[in-house]
């Protein structure tokens, strides 16, 4: 399968093939970086949701929900 994908490169000059190879390597690096950044973003979003949930539970307007927390503090 990869041979068929590479077939379009047949007959290209050496400099062009070298540049294509460099660009393919750069593409692979960028894909890995994007995957890592997406993982970081997902982790940060999860942490943010967790903090929002904590703030919601500690909200002064939610006395009935905070009752167990108030008992722990006293």
N, C-alpha and C positions, 0 to 999 in steps of 0.2 A: 504493500500500500504506500509506504513512504517513498518508494522508487517512483511511483506515478505522480506523487506530489512534487517531487524534485525534478521531474522531466522538463518543466518549463525553463529550467536553468541551463539546459543543454545548449552549448554553442556560445554562451556568454563569455566575455573576456575575463581573464584572471582577476583584474582589479574589481570588476563588478561582482564576481563571486565572493571575493574577500569582503567587500562592503556588505553584501547580503548576509554573509556569515556574522559579521559584527552586529548588524541590525537584529538578526535572529537571537543572538546572545543577549543583546540589550532588551529585547522583547521578553525573553524568559526571566531576566532579572526584574523587570518592571511588573510582570505577572506575579512573581513571588512577593515583591514589595506590596503590591495591591492586596494580596491575600493576607499578609501580615497586618497591614493597616486596617483592613476590614475586621480582622479578629480583634484588634485593639479597640476599634470603634464599637463593636458589639459588646466587648467587656466593659467599656466605659458607660455605654447605655444601660447595661444591666446594673452597674454600680449606682448610676443616677436614679434608676427606678427604685432601687433598694433604699436609697437615701430619701427619696420622695415619700416612700411608704412609711419610713420612720417618722418623718415630719408630720405626715397625716395622723399617725397614731398619737403624736405628742401635741397636736393642735389643741389650743385652749377651748375651742368651740365644740369639741368632741368629748365632753366630760364623761359621758357614760362609757365611751370606749377607753378612756384613760384611767378609769377607776382601778383596774388591777395595777397599773403603773403607780398610781398615787399610794396604794397600799404598800407597795414595795419601798417607796421613798420614805414613808412615815416610819 
